[in-house]
Amino acid sequence: MGEIRKTVGENIKKVCQLKGIRQVDISEHMKVSQGTVSNWFKGTNSIDIENLAELCSFLGVSLDQIFGVAPLTPEVTLSQEETDLLSMFRALNSQGKDMLMSTARAFAGNPDMQKESTKSKMA
């Protein structure tokens, strides 16, 4: 039983990382505490089947994917800006990619460049 909880938690965490979904986003959507979501991520507690079905719908994955039966390939929808940025990144040589990543990391670490929800999380 513990192994299934662990697999489910790891897969929920992977999907969230891929889609940029935070624990607080799940907590607010599911109307549960952040501690509850954290325990799902860690595999400490099992998520009940009703919540799991709702969570899969929210994350855009199937139960098979969350349970590790099917490959974990969630659909990721990119905005036009994200698509343009990805195209520009792919057109760069390795030096250009390194410079762009360095700049992006600098912006990501600067609270003034963050969305309001990210700023409050960092504080």
Biopython code that builds the backbone (N, CA, C, O; Angstrom):
import numpy as np
from Bio.PDB.StructureBuilder import StructureBuilder

atoms = [
    (1, "MET", "N", (0.821, -1.204, 0.000)),
    (1, "MET", "CA", (0.000, 0.000, 0.000)),
    (1, "MET", "C", (0.856, 1.255, 0.000)),
    (1, "MET", "O", (0.557, 2.202, -0.727)),
    (2, "GLY", "N", (1.913, 1.281, 0.800)),
    (2, "GLY", "CA", (2.772, 2.453, 0.865)),
    (2, "GLY", "C", (3.441, 2.760, -0.457)),
    (2, "GLY", "O", (3.675, 3.926, -0.776)),
    (3, "GLU", "N", (3.756, 1.731, -1.235)),
    (3, "GLU", "CA", (4.410, 1.929, -2.526)),
    (3, "GLU", "C", (3.482, 2.630, -3.516)),
    (3, "GLU", "O", (3.932, 3.462, -4.305)),
    (4, "ILE", "N", (2.206, 2.303, -3.481)),
    (4, "ILE", "CA", (1.235, 2.963, -4.366)),
    (4, "ILE", "C", (1.112, 4.435, -3.986)),
    (4, "ILE", "O", (1.108, 5.306, -4.856)),
    (5, "ARG", "N", (1.010, 4.713, -2.683)),
    (5, "ARG", "CA", (0.935, 6.110, -2.221)),
    (5, "ARG", "C", (2.140, 6.897, -2.706)),
    (5, "ARG", "O", (2.019, 8.032, -3.167)),
    (6, "LYS", "N", (3.313, 6.268, -2.593)),
    (6, "LYS", "CA", (4.549, 6.928, -3.013)),
    (6, "LYS", "C", (4.540, 7.207, -4.512)),
    (6, "LYS", "O", (4.903, 8.305, -4.934)),
    (7, "THR", "N", (4.135, 6.238, -5.316)),
    (7, "THR", "CA", (4.060, 6.407, -6.774)),
    (7, "THR", "C", (3.075, 7.511, -7.134)),
    (7, "THR", "O", (3.375, 8.372, -7.960)),
    (8, "VAL", "N", (1.902, 7.484, -6.517)),
    (8, "VAL", "CA", (0.881, 8.514, -6.781)),
    (8, "VAL", "C", (1.435, 9.885, -6.427)),
    (8, "VAL", "O", (1.299, 10.827, -7.208)),
    (9, "GLY", "N", (2.054, 10.009, -5.268)),
    (9, "GLY", "CA", (2.613, 11.296, -4.847)),
    (9, "GLY", "C", (3.690, 11.794, -5.785)),
    (9, "GLY", "O", (3.705, 12.970, -6.148)),
    (10, "GLU", "N", (4.593, 10.908, -6.182)),
    (10, "GLU", "CA", (5.671, 11.295, -7.107)),
    (10, "GLU", "C", (5.104, 11.740, -8.449)),
    (10, "GLU", "O", (5.582, 12.710, -9.037)),
    (11, "ASN", "N", (4.086, 11.033, -8.933)),
    (11, "ASN", "CA", (3.507, 11.392, -10.227)),
    (11, "ASN", "C", (2.721, 12.693, -10.178)),
    (11, "ASN", "O", (2.748, 13.474, -11.129)),
    (12, "ILE", "N", (2.021, 12.928, -9.076)),
    (12, "ILE", "CA", (1.334, 14.221, -8.914)),
    (12, "ILE", "C", (2.369, 15.340, -8.927)),
    (12, "ILE", "O", (2.186, 16.360, -9.592)),
    (13, "LYS", "N", (3.444, 15.144, -8.196)),
    (13, "LYS", "CA", (4.504, 16.150, -8.122)),
    (13, "LYS", "C", (5.116, 16.404, -9.505)),
    (13, "LYS", "O", (5.346, 17.556, -9.873)),
    (14, "LYS", "N", (5.380, 15.341, -10.272)),
    (14, "LYS", "CA", (5.961, 15.484, -11.615)),
    (14, "LYS", "C", (5.049, 16.295, -12.528)),
    (14, "LYS", "O", (5.503, 17.197, -13.234)),
    (15, "VAL", "N", (3.766, 15.967, -12.507)),
    (15, "VAL", "CA", (2.815, 16.693, -13.360)),
    (15, "VAL", "C", (2.787, 18.165, -12.977)),
    (15, "VAL", "O", (2.780, 19.040, -13.844)),
    (16, "CYS", "N", (2.770, 18.432, -11.692)),
    (16, "CYS", "CA", (2.747, 19.825, -11.232)),
    (16, "CYS", "C", (3.995, 20.571, -11.675)),
    (16, "CYS", "O", (3.910, 21.727, -12.089)),
    (17, "GLN", "N", (5.143, 19.931, -11.592)),
    (17, "GLN", "CA", (6.384, 20.559, -12.042)),
    (17, "GLN", "C", (6.332, 20.840, -13.538)),
    (17, "GLN", "O", (6.739, 21.913, -13.984)),
    (18, "LEU", "N", (5.838, 19.888, -14.309)),
    (18, "LEU", "CA", (5.746, 20.071, -15.755)),
    (18, "LEU", "C", (4.803, 21.203, -16.140)),
    (18, "LEU", "O", (5.048, 21.928, -17.104)),
    (19, "LYS", "N", (3.743, 21.344, -15.389)),
    (19, "LYS", "CA", (2.717, 22.335, -15.732)),
    (19, "LYS", "C", (2.824, 23.630, -14.938)),
    (19, "LYS", "O", (2.042, 24.556, -15.154)),
    (20, "GLY", "N", (3.781, 23.702, -14.026)),
    (20, "GLY", "CA", (3.928, 24.912, -13.230)),
    (20, "GLY", "C", (2.801, 25.114, -12.238)),
    (20, "GLY", "O", (2.453, 26.248, -11.909)),
    (21, "ILE", "N", (2.233, 24.029, -11.765)),
    (21, "ILE", "CA", (1.147, 24.097, -10.786)),
    (21, "ILE", "C", (1.745, 23.937, -9.397)),
    (21, "ILE", "O", (2.530, 23.024, -9.144)),
    (22, "ARG", "N", (1.362, 24.835, -8.506)),
    (22, "ARG", "CA", (1.896, 24.817, -7.150)),
    (22, "ARG", "C", (0.932, 24.097, -6.203)),
    (22, "ARG", "O", (-0.251, 23.929, -6.498)),
    (23, "GLN", "N", (1.468, 23.683, -5.071)),
    (23, "GLN", "CA", (0.623, 23.030, -4.071)),
    (23, "GLN", "C", (-0.532, 23.926, -3.654)),
    (23, "GLN", "O", (-1.648, 23.452, -3.440)),
    (24, "VAL", "N", (-0.264, 25.220, -3.539)),
    (24, "VAL", "CA", (-1.325, 26.148, -3.135)),
    (24, "VAL", "C", (-2.431, 26.200, -4.200)),
    (24, "VAL", "O", (-3.601, 26.381, -3.865)),
    (25, "ASP", "N", (-2.067, 26.044, -5.477)),
    (25, "ASP", "CA", (-3.076, 26.025, -6.546)),
    (25, "ASP", "C", (-4.013, 24.826, -6.366)),
    (25, "ASP", "O", (-5.230, 24.942, -6.509)),
    (26, "ILE", "N", (-3.419, 23.683, -6.051)),
    (26, "ILE", "CA", (-4.218, 22.474, -5.824)),
    (26, "ILE", "C", (-5.072, 22.652, -4.566)),
    (26, "ILE", "O", (-6.260, 22.330, -4.560)),
    (27, "SER", "N", (-4.457, 23.164, -3.516)),
    (27, "SER", "CA", (-5.153, 23.374, -2.254)),
    (27, "SER", "C", (-6.390, 24.244, -2.449)),
    (27, "SER", "O", (-7.470, 23.921, -1.953)),
    (28, "GLU", "N", (-6.227, 25.341, -3.167)),
    (28, "GLU", "CA", (-7.353, 26.245, -3.397)),
    (28, "GLU", "C", (-8.418, 25.597, -4.266)),
    (28, "GLU", "O", (-9.612, 25.723, -3.991)),
    (29, "HIS", "N", (-7.988, 24.898, -5.321)),
    (29, "HIS", "CA", (-8.954, 24.261, -6.225)),
    (29, "HIS", "C", (-9.721, 23.140, -5.528)),
    (29, "HIS", "O", (-10.934, 23.004, -5.690)),
    (30, "MET", "N", (-8.992, 22.339, -4.748)),
    (30, "MET", "CA", (-9.595, 21.166, -4.114)),
    (30, "MET", "C", (-10.263, 21.493, -2.777)),
    (30, "MET", "O", (-10.962, 20.662, -2.198)),
    (31, "LYS", "N", (-10.033, 22.728, -2.297)),
    (31, "LYS", "CA", (-10.581, 23.160, -0.998)),
    (31, "LYS", "C", (-10.113, 22.247, 0.141)),
    (31, "LYS", "O", (-10.895, 21.798, 0.979)),
    (32, "VAL", "N", (-8.785, 21.993, 0.129)),
    (32, "VAL", "CA", (-8.130, 21.245, 1.209)),
    (32, "VAL", "C", (-6.929, 22.064, 1.652)),
    (32, "VAL", "O", (-6.523, 23.002, 0.966)),
    (33, "SER", "N", (-6.365, 21.712, 2.789)),
    (33, "SER", "CA", (-5.222, 22.464, 3.297)),
    (33, "SER", "C", (-3.969, 22.173, 2.485)),
    (33, "SER", "O", (-3.863, 21.139, 1.825)),
    (34, "GLN", "N", (-3.025, 23.103, 2.547)),
    (34, "GLN", "CA", (-1.738, 22.880, 1.875)),
    (34, "GLN", "C", (-1.007, 21.703, 2.496)),
    (34, "GLN", "O", (-0.281, 20.986, 1.807)),
    (35, "GLY", "N", (-1.192, 21.502, 3.786)),
    (35, "GLY", "CA", (-0.585, 20.360, 4.457)),
    (35, "GLY", "C", (-1.088, 19.039, 3.885)),
    (35, "GLY", "O", (-0.324, 18.088, 3.725)),
    (36, "THR", "N", (-2.380, 18.994, 3.580)),
    (36, "THR", "CA", (-2.961, 17.793, 2.966)),
    (36, "THR", "C", (-2.324, 17.530, 1.613)),
    (36, "THR", "O", (-1.943, 16.401, 1.303)),
    (37, "VAL", "N", (-2.211, 18.580, 0.812)),
    (37, "VAL", "CA", (-1.599, 18.444, -0.521)),
    (37, "VAL", "C", (-0.143, 18.027, -0.381)),
    (37, "VAL", "O", (0.329, 17.164, -1.121)),
    (38, "SER", "N", (0.564, 18.623, 0.549)),
    (38, "SER", "CA", (1.957, 18.266, 0.789)),
    (38, "SER", "C", (2.088, 16.782, 1.130)),
    (38, "SER", "O", (3.004, 16.110, 0.656)),
    (39, "ASN", "N", (1.180, 16.280, 1.945)),
    (39, "ASN", "CA", (1.202, 14.863, 2.307)),
    (39, "ASN", "C", (0.901, 13.966, 1.111)),
    (39, "ASN", "O", (1.422, 12.854, 1.026)),
    (40, "TRP", "N", (0.063, 14.440, 0.182)),
    (40, "TRP", "CA", (-0.168, 13.673, -1.051)),
    (40, "TRP", "C", (1.118, 13.612, -1.865)),
    (40, "TRP", "O", (1.497, 12.552, -2.363)),
    (41, "PHE", "N", (1.788, 14.760, -1.998)),
    (41, "PHE", "CA", (3.041, 14.821, -2.767)),
    (41, "PHE", "C", (4.077, 13.861, -2.188)),
    (41, "PHE", "O", (4.763, 13.158, -2.930)),
    (42, "LYS", "N", (4.187, 13.836, -0.866)),
    (42, "LYS", "CA", (5.197, 13.016, -0.195)),
    (42, "LYS", "C", (4.800, 11.551, -0.110)),
    (42, "LYS", "O", (5.636, 10.697, 0.183)),
    (43, "GLY", "N", (3.529, 11.254, -0.364)),
    (43, "GLY", "CA", (3.060, 9.883, -0.218)),
    (43, "GLY", "C", (2.832, 9.504, 1.226)),
    (43, "GLY", "O", (2.715, 8.323, 1.552)),
    (44, "THR", "N", (2.768, 10.502, 2.097)),
    (44, "THR", "CA", (2.534, 10.257, 3.522)),
    (44, "THR", "C", (1.104, 9.800, 3.760)),
    (44, "THR", "O", (0.861, 8.868, 4.526)),
    (45, "ASN", "N", (0.163, 10.457, 3.101)),
    (45, "ASN", "CA", (-1.254, 10.114, 3.213)),
    (45, "ASN", "C", (-1.817, 9.779, 1.837)),
    (45, "ASN", "O", (-1.372, 10.304, 0.816)),
    (46, "SER", "N", (-2.804, 8.892, 1.838)),
    (46, "SER", "CA", (-3.498, 8.550, 0.594)),
    (46, "SER", "C", (-4.541, 9.608, 0.289)),
    (46, "SER", "O", (-5.141, 10.199, 1.187)),
    (47, "ILE", "N", (-4.738, 9.825, -0.980)),
    (47, "ILE", "CA", (-5.796, 10.726, -1.432)),
    (47, "ILE", "C", (-7.031, 9.871, -1.708)),
    (47, "ILE", "O", (-6.934, 8.841, -2.376)),
    (48, "ASP", "N", (-8.181, 10.286, -1.202)),
    (48, "ASP", "CA", (-9.379, 9.465, -1.432)),
    (48, "ASP", "C", (-9.764, 9.521, -2.905)),
    (48, "ASP", "O", (-9.387, 10.446, -3.624)),
    (49, "ILE", "N", (-10.507, 8.537, -3.335)),
    (49, "ILE", "CA", (-10.783, 8.337, -4.760)),
    (49, "ILE", "C", (-11.538, 9.512, -5.377)),
    (49, "ILE", "O", (-11.281, 9.865, -6.528)),
    (50, "GLU", "N", (-12.459, 10.121, -4.644)),
    (50, "GLU", "CA", (-13.188, 11.273, -5.191)),
    (50, "GLU", "C", (-12.235, 12.439, -5.429)),
    (50, "GLU", "O", (-12.278, 13.084, -6.476)),
    (51, "ASN", "N", (-11.373, 12.702, -4.448)),
    (51, "ASN", "CA", (-10.398, 13.778, -4.617)),
    (51, "ASN", "C", (-9.393, 13.451, -5.708)),
    (51, "ASN", "O", (-8.967, 14.336, -6.450)),
    (52, "LEU", "N", (-9.012, 12.179, -5.808)),
    (52, "LEU", "CA", (-8.048, 11.791, -6.833)),
    (52, "LEU", "C", (-8.625, 12.003, -8.232)),
    (52, "LEU", "O", (-7.933, 12.494, -9.124)),
    (53, "ALA", "N", (-9.882, 11.636, -8.419)),
    (53, "ALA", "CA", (-10.524, 11.847, -9.722)),
    (53, "ALA", "C", (-10.579, 13.338, -10.060)),
    (53, "ALA", "O", (-10.298, 13.731, -11.192)),
    (54, "GLU", "N", (-10.944, 14.167, -9.073)),
    (54, "GLU", "CA", (-10.999, 15.624, -9.279)),
    (54, "GLU", "C", (-9.608, 16.185, -9.568)),
    (54, "GLU", "O", (-9.445, 17.040, -10.438)),
    (55, "LEU", "N", (-8.608, 15.698, -8.830)),
    (55, "LEU", "CA", (-7.238, 16.166, -9.031)),
    (55, "LEU", "C", (-6.733, 15.798, -10.426)),
    (55, "LEU", "O", (-6.098, 16.616, -11.091)),
    (56, "CYS", "N", (-7.009, 14.585, -10.864)),
    (56, "CYS", "CA", (-6.597, 14.168, -12.214)),
    (56, "CYS", "C", (-7.231, 15.068, -13.272)),
    (56, "CYS", "O", (-6.576, 15.465, -14.236)),
    (57, "SER", "N", (-8.492, 15.379, -13.086)),
    (57, "SER", "CA", (-9.176, 16.281, -14.011)),
    (57, "SER", "C", (-8.513, 17.656, -14.008)),
    (57, "SER", "O", (-8.266, 18.228, -15.070)),
    (58, "PHE", "N", (-8.223, 18.187, -12.827)),
    (58, "PHE", "CA", (-7.574, 19.489, -12.689)),
    (58, "PHE", "C", (-6.190, 19.489, -13.341)),
    (58, "PHE", "O", (-5.808, 20.465, -13.987)),
    (59, "LEU", "N", (-5.435, 18.393, -13.170)),
    (59, "LEU", "CA", (-4.083, 18.306, -13.734)),
    (59, "LEU", "C", (-4.067, 17.908, -15.211)),
    (59, "LEU", "O", (-3.047, 18.059, -15.884)),
    (60, "GLY", "N", (-5.190, 17.401, -15.713)),
    (60, "GLY", "CA", (-5.254, 16.992, -17.114)),
    (60, "GLY", "C", (-4.543, 15.677, -17.390)),
    (60, "GLY", "O", (-3.948, 15.497, -18.453)),
    (61, "VAL", "N", (-4.604, 14.755, -16.427)),
    (61, "VAL", "CA", (-4.008, 13.428, -16.594)),
    (61, "VAL", "C", (-5.039, 12.374, -16.208)),
    (61, "VAL", "O", (-6.061, 12.679, -15.592)),
    (62, "SER", "N", (-4.754, 11.129, -16.579)),
    (62, "SER", "CA", (-5.661, 10.033, -16.249)),
    (62, "SER", "C", (-5.242, 9.363, -14.949)),
    (62, "SER", "O", (-4.124, 9.543, -14.467)),
    (63, "LEU", "N", (-6.163, 8.588, -14.398)),
    (63, "LEU", "CA", (-5.833, 7.790, -13.217)),
    (63, "LEU", "C", (-4.700, 6.821, -13.530)),
    (63, "LEU", "O", (-3.814, 6.612, -12.701)),
    (64, "ASP", "N", (-4.726, 6.227, -14.729)),
    (64, "ASP", "CA", (-3.652, 5.311, -15.133)),
    (64, "ASP", "C", (-2.294, 6.002, -15.089)),
    (64, "ASP", "O", (-1.303, 5.401, -14.674)),
    (65, "GLN", "N", (-2.243, 7.249, -15.511)),
    (65, "GLN", "CA", (-0.975, 7.982, -15.487)),
    (65, "GLN", "C", (-0.533, 8.261, -14.053)),
    (65, "GLN", "O", (0.645, 8.113, -13.728)),
    (66, "ILE", "N", (-1.455, 8.657, -13.210)),
    (66, "ILE", "CA", (-1.114, 8.948, -11.817)),
    (66, "ILE", "C", (-0.674, 7.684, -11.083)),
    (66, "ILE", "O", (0.220, 7.739, -10.239)),
    (67, "PHE", "N", (-1.295, 6.545, -11.396)),
    (67, "PHE", "CA", (-0.924, 5.286, -10.748)),
    (67, "PHE", "C", (0.317, 4.648, -11.377)),
    (67, "PHE", "O", (0.802, 3.627, -10.891)),
    (68, "GLY", "N", (0.827, 5.243, -12.450)),
    (68, "GLY", "CA", (2.043, 4.730, -13.066)),
    (68, "GLY", "C", (1.814, 3.585, -14.036)),
    (68, "GLY", "O", (2.766, 2.924, -14.450)),
    (69, "VAL", "N", (0.548, 3.340, -14.407)),
    (69, "VAL", "CA", (0.225, 2.270, -15.352)),
    (69, "VAL", "C", (0.477, 2.732, -16.781)),
    (69, "VAL", "O", (0.979, 1.970, -17.606)),
    (70, "ALA", "N", (0.131, 3.967, -17.067)),
    (70, "ALA", "CA", (0.348, 4.564, -18.390)),
    (70, "ALA", "C", (1.449, 5.614, -18.272)),
    (70, "ALA", "O", (1.669, 6.172, -17.197)),
    (71, "PRO", "N", (2.138, 5.880, -19.383)),
    (71, "PRO", "CA", (3.203, 6.901, -19.341)),
    (71, "PRO", "C", (2.664, 8.247, -18.882)),
    (71, "PRO", "O", (1.539, 8.636, -19.193)),
    (72, "LEU", "N", (3.494, 8.929, -18.144)),
    (72, "LEU", "CA", (3.121, 10.228, -17.591)),
    (72, "LEU", "C", (3.485, 11.315, -18.592)),
    (72, "LEU", "O", (4.571, 11.892, -18.534)),
    (73, "THR", "N", (2.578, 11.581, -19.496)),
    (73, "THR", "CA", (2.809, 12.596, -20.524)),
    (73, "THR", "C", (1.625, 13.554, -20.543)),
    (73, "THR", "O", (0.791, 13.505, -21.447)),
    (74, "PRO", "N", (1.558, 14.426, -19.539)),
    (74, "PRO", "CA", (0.426, 15.356, -19.494)),
    (74, "PRO", "C", (0.466, 16.344, -20.658)),
    (74, "PRO", "O", (1.529, 16.731, -21.143)),
    (75, "GLU", "N", (-0.709, 16.725, -21.075)),
    (75, "GLU", "CA", (-0.809, 17.732, -22.132)),
    (75, "GLU", "C", (-0.435, 19.082, -21.548)),
    (75, "GLU", "O", (-1.000, 19.517, -20.544)),
    (76, "VAL", "N", (0.508, 19.730, -22.178)),
    (76, "VAL", "CA", (0.934, 21.049, -21.730)),
    (76, "VAL", "C", (0.541, 22.043, -22.822)),
    (76, "VAL", "O", (0.956, 21.909, -23.973)),
    (77, "THR", "N", (-0.245, 23.018, -22.457)),
    (77, "THR", "CA", (-0.674, 24.033, -23.406)),
    (77, "THR", "C", (0.181, 25.271, -23.203)),
    (77, "THR", "O", (0.242, 25.823, -22.104)),
    (78, "LEU", "N", (0.838, 25.701, -24.269)),
    (78, "LEU", "CA", (1.692, 26.877, -24.202)),
    (78, "LEU", "C", (0.965, 28.081, -24.787)),
    (78, "LEU", "O", (0.212, 27.967, -25.754)),
    (79, "SER", "N", (1.208, 29.227, -24.179)),
    (79, "SER", "CA", (0.689, 30.470, -24.751)),
    (79, "SER", "C", (1.505, 30.801, -25.998)),
    (79, "SER", "O", (2.540, 30.183, -26.245)),
    (80, "GLN", "N", (1.048, 31.760, -26.773)),
    (80, "GLN", "CA", (1.791, 32.171, -27.961)),
    (80, "GLN", "C", (3.160, 32.724, -27.574)),
    (80, "GLN", "O", (4.149, 32.458, -28.256)),
    (81, "GLU", "N", (3.224, 33.489, -26.489)),
    (81, "GLU", "CA", (4.508, 34.013, -26.018)),
    (81, "GLU", "C", (5.472, 32.884, -25.671)),
    (81, "GLU", "O", (6.652, 32.939, -26.019)),
    (82, "GLU", "N", (4.966, 31.859, -24.982)),
    (82, "GLU", "CA", (5.810, 30.723, -24.607)),
    (82, "GLU", "C", (6.288, 29.965, -25.841)),
    (82, "GLU", "O", (7.441, 29.538, -25.906)),
    (83, "THR", "N", (5.407, 29.801, -26.809)),
    (83, "THR", "CA", (5.773, 29.125, -28.055)),
    (83, "THR", "C", (6.844, 29.924, -28.795)),
    (83, "THR", "O", (7.814, 29.353, -29.294)),
    (84, "ASP", "N", (6.668, 31.241, -28.865)),
    (84, "ASP", "CA", (7.660, 32.098, -29.519)),
    (84, "ASP", "C", (9.009, 32.018, -28.814)),
    (84, "ASP", "O", (10.052, 31.915, -29.459)),
    (85, "LEU", "N", (8.978, 32.066, -27.486)),
    (85, "LEU", "CA", (10.210, 31.986, -26.707)),
    (85, "LEU", "C", (10.921, 30.653, -26.937)),
    (85, "LEU", "O", (12.141, 30.612, -27.093)),
    (86, "LEU", "N", (10.160, 29.582, -26.957)),
    (86, "LEU", "CA", (10.742, 28.262, -27.198)),
    (86, "LEU", "C", (11.361, 28.187, -28.594)),
    (86, "LEU", "O", (12.443, 27.623, -28.756)),
    (87, "SER", "N", (10.701, 28.738, -29.588)),
    (87, "SER", "CA", (11.246, 28.752, -30.953)),
    (87, "SER", "C", (12.547, 29.542, -31.018)),
    (87, "SER", "O", (13.514, 29.111, -31.647)),
    (88, "MET", "N", (12.564, 30.708, -30.361)),
    (88, "MET", "CA", (13.791, 31.511, -30.344)),
    (88, "MET", "C", (14.912, 30.771, -29.628)),
    (88, "MET", "O", (16.054, 30.783, -30.087)),
    (89, "PHE", "N", (14.595, 30.124, -28.504)),
    (89, "PHE", "CA", (15.590, 29.378, -27.746)),
    (89, "PHE", "C", (16.188, 28.270, -28.603)),
    (89, "PHE", "O", (17.406, 28.093, -28.627)),
    (90, "ARG", "N", (15.353, 27.535, -29.295)),
    (90, "ARG", "CA", (15.821, 26.418, -30.125)),
    (90, "ARG", "C", (16.689, 26.886, -31.287)),
    (90, "ARG", "O", (17.510, 26.121, -31.794)),
    (91, "ALA", "N", (16.515, 28.128, -31.709)),
    (91, "ALA", "CA", (17.304, 28.658, -32.823)),
    (91, "ALA", "C", (18.702, 29.116, -32.394)),
    (91, "ALA", "O", (19.558, 29.381, -33.238)),
    (92, "LEU", "N", (18.927, 29.209, -31.080)),
    (92, "LEU", "CA", (20.212, 29.689, -30.582)),
    (92, "LEU", "C", (21.270, 28.584, -30.572)),
    (92, "LEU", "O", (20.951, 27.399, -30.476)),
    (93, "ASN", "N", (22.547, 29.003, -30.674)),
    (93, "ASN", "CA", (23.629, 28.038, -30.478)),
    (93, "ASN", "C", (23.802, 27.811, -28.978)),
    (93, "ASN", "O", (23.097, 28.430, -28.182)),
    (94, "SER", "N", (24.716, 26.943, -28.581)),
    (94, "SER", "CA", (24.848, 26.604, -27.167)),
    (94, "SER", "C", (25.237, 27.814, -26.319)),
    (94, "SER", "O", (24.780, 27.942, -25.183)),
    (95, "GLN", "N", (26.073, 28.700, -26.856)),
    (95, "GLN", "CA", (26.462, 29.892, -26.098)),
    (95, "GLN", "C", (25.249, 30.796, -25.874)),
    (95, "GLN", "O", (25.055, 31.315, -24.775)),
    (96, "GLY", "N", (24.442, 30.981, -26.902)),
    (96, "GLY", "CA", (23.235, 31.795, -26.776)),
    (96, "GLY", "C", (22.250, 31.193, -25.794)),
    (96, "GLY", "O", (21.621, 31.909, -25.015)),
    (97, "LYS", "N", (22.116, 29.861, -25.832)),
    (97, "LYS", "CA", (21.227, 29.189, -24.886)),
    (97, "LYS", "C", (21.709, 29.379, -23.458)),
    (97, "LYS", "O", (20.909, 29.641, -22.560)),
    (98, "ASP", "N", (23.013, 29.248, -23.240)),
    (98, "ASP", "CA", (23.581, 29.439, -21.905)),
    (98, "ASP", "C", (23.313, 30.856, -21.397)),
    (98, "ASP", "O", (22.942, 31.051, -20.240)),
    (99, "MET", "N", (23.508, 31.843, -22.281)),
    (99, "MET", "CA", (23.286, 33.238, -21.880)),
    (99, "MET", "C", (21.817, 33.488, -21.550)),
    (99, "MET", "O", (21.497, 34.152, -20.564)),
    (100, "LEU", "N", (20.929, 32.949, -22.384)),
    (100, "LEU", "CA", (19.500, 33.140, -22.143)),
    (100, "LEU", "C", (19.072, 32.476, -20.835)),
    (100, "LEU", "O", (18.305, 33.058, -20.067)),
    (101, "MET", "N", (19.556, 31.273, -20.578)),
    (101, "MET", "CA", (19.217, 30.581, -19.335)),
    (101, "MET", "C", (19.749, 31.338, -18.123)),
    (101, "MET", "O", (19.080, 31.421, -17.093)),
    (102, "SER", "N", (20.939, 31.881, -18.247)),
    (102, "SER", "CA", (21.520, 32.660, -17.154)),
    (102, "SER", "C", (20.648, 33.887, -16.856)),
    (102, "SER", "O", (20.388, 34.211, -15.697)),
    (103, "THR", "N", (20.211, 34.549, -17.902)),
    (103, "THR", "CA", (19.348, 35.719, -17.742)),
    (103, "THR", "C", (18.001, 35.320, -17.129)),
    (103, "THR", "O", (17.496, 35.995, -16.232)),
    (104, "ALA", "N", (17.432, 34.235, -17.613)),
    (104, "ALA", "CA", (16.142, 33.778, -17.085)),
    (104, "ALA", "C", (16.259, 33.421, -15.608)),
    (104, "ALA", "O", (15.363, 33.731, -14.823)),
    (105, "ARG", "N", (17.356, 32.774, -15.224)),
    (105, "ARG", "CA", (17.560, 32.428, -13.819)),
    (105, "ARG", "C", (17.679, 33.686, -12.958)),
    (105, "ARG", "O", (17.168, 33.730, -11.839)),
    (106, "ALA", "N", (18.352, 34.701, -13.483)),
    (106, "ALA", "CA", (18.481, 35.958, -12.752)),
    (106, "ALA", "C", (17.107, 36.599, -12.553)),
    (106, "ALA", "O", (16.797, 37.074, -11.460)),
    (107, "PHE", "N", (16.287, 36.614, -13.602)),
    (107, "PHE", "CA", (14.937, 37.167, -13.475)),
    (107, "PHE", "C", (14.103, 36.338, -12.505)),
    (107, "PHE", "O", (13.370, 36.895, -11.687)),
    (108, "ALA", "N", (14.206, 35.020, -12.586)),
    (108, "ALA", "CA", (13.413, 34.141, -11.720)),
    (108, "ALA", "C", (13.768, 34.339, -10.251)),
    (108, "ALA", "O", (12.920, 34.148, -9.380)),
    (109, "GLY", "N", (15.008, 34.717, -9.969)),
    (109, "GLY", "CA", (15.427, 34.937, -8.593)),
    (109, "GLY", "C", (15.156, 36.335, -8.080)),
    (109, "GLY", "O", (15.416, 36.623, -6.912)),
    (110, "ASN", "N", (14.640, 37.209, -8.924)),
    (110, "ASN", "CA", (14.381, 38.598, -8.543)),
    (110, "ASN", "C", (12.893, 38.765, -8.208)),
    (110, "ASN", "O", (12.048, 38.663, -9.097)),
    (111, "PRO", "N", (12.568, 39.019, -6.939)),
    (111, "PRO", "CA", (11.159, 39.147, -6.543)),
    (111, "PRO", "C", (10.404, 40.223, -7.319)),
    (111, "PRO", "O", (9.193, 40.106, -7.505)),
    (112, "ASP", "N", (11.096, 41.270, -7.777)),
    (112, "ASP", "CA", (10.421, 42.328, -8.530)),
    (112, "ASP", "C", (9.939, 41.847, -9.895)),
    (112, "ASP", "O", (9.089, 42.485, -10.516)),
    (113, "MET", "N", (10.478, 40.727, -10.359)),
    (113, "MET", "CA", (10.098, 40.189, -11.663)),
    (113, "MET", "C", (9.053, 39.073, -11.554)),
    (113, "MET", "O", (8.655, 38.497, -12.566)),
    (114, "GLN", "N", (8.612, 38.772, -10.342)),
    (114, "GLN", "CA", (7.692, 37.659, -10.103)),
    (114, "GLN", "C", (6.249, 38.104, -10.157)),
    (114, "GLN", "O", (5.926, 39.269, -9.925)),
    (115, "LYS", "N", (5.389, 37.153, -10.467)),
    (115, "LYS", "CA", (3.948, 37.383, -10.351)),
    (115, "LYS", "C", (3.648, 37.602, -8.882)),
    (115, "LYS", "O", (4.421, 37.186, -8.019)),
    (116, "GLU", "N", (2.545, 38.246, -8.594)),
    (116, "GLU", "CA", (2.179, 38.540, -7.209)),
    (116, "GLU", "C", (2.080, 37.262, -6.378)),
    (116, "GLU", "O", (2.536, 37.241, -5.235)),
    (117, "SER", "N", (1.486, 36.184, -6.935)),
    (117, "SER", "CA", (1.309, 34.948, -6.165)),
    (117, "SER", "C", (2.654, 34.317, -5.842)),
    (117, "SER", "O", (2.792, 33.681, -4.797)),
    (118, "THR", "N", (3.659, 34.475, -6.718)),
    (118, "THR", "CA", (4.982, 33.920, -6.477)),
    (118, "THR", "C", (5.721, 34.742, -5.437)),
    (118, "THR", "O", (6.461, 34.195, -4.620)),
    (119, "LYS", "N", (5.524, 36.060, -5.464)),
    (119, "LYS", "CA", (6.181, 36.942, -4.491)),
    (119, "LYS", "C", (5.765, 36.577, -3.077)),
    (119, "LYS", "O", (6.611, 36.493, -2.187)),
    (120, "SER", "N", (4.460, 36.356, -2.855)),
    (120, "SER", "CA", (3.991, 36.046, -1.509)),
    (120, "SER", "C", (4.525, 34.706, -1.047)),
    (120, "SER", "O", (4.749, 34.513, 0.148)),
    (121, "LYS", "N", (4.735, 33.779, -1.965)),
    (121, "LYS", "CA", (5.279, 32.471, -1.617)),
    (121, "LYS", "C", (6.730, 32.595, -1.191)),
    (121, "LYS", "O", (7.181, 31.869, -0.305)),
    (122, "MET", "N", (7.479, 33.523, -1.823)),
    (122, "MET", "CA", (8.901, 33.690, -1.540)),
    (122, "MET", "C", (9.127, 34.418, -0.226)),
    (122, "MET", "O", (10.180, 34.276, 0.395)),
    (123, "ALA", "N", (8.137, 35.198, 0.199)),
    (123, "ALA", "CA", (8.294, 36.015, 1.424)),
    (123, "ALA", "C", (8.226, 35.199, 2.683)),
    (123, "ALA", "O", (8.342, 35.746, 3.780)),
]
sb = StructureBuilder()
sb.init_structure("model")
sb.init_model(0)
sb.init_chain("A")
sb.init_seg("    ")
for serial, (resi, resn, name, xyz) in enumerate(atoms, 1):
    if name == "N":
        sb.init_residue(resn, " ", resi, " ")
    sb.init_atom(name, np.array(xyz, "f"), 0.0, 1.0, " ", f" {name:<3s}", serial, name[0])
structure = sb.get_structure()
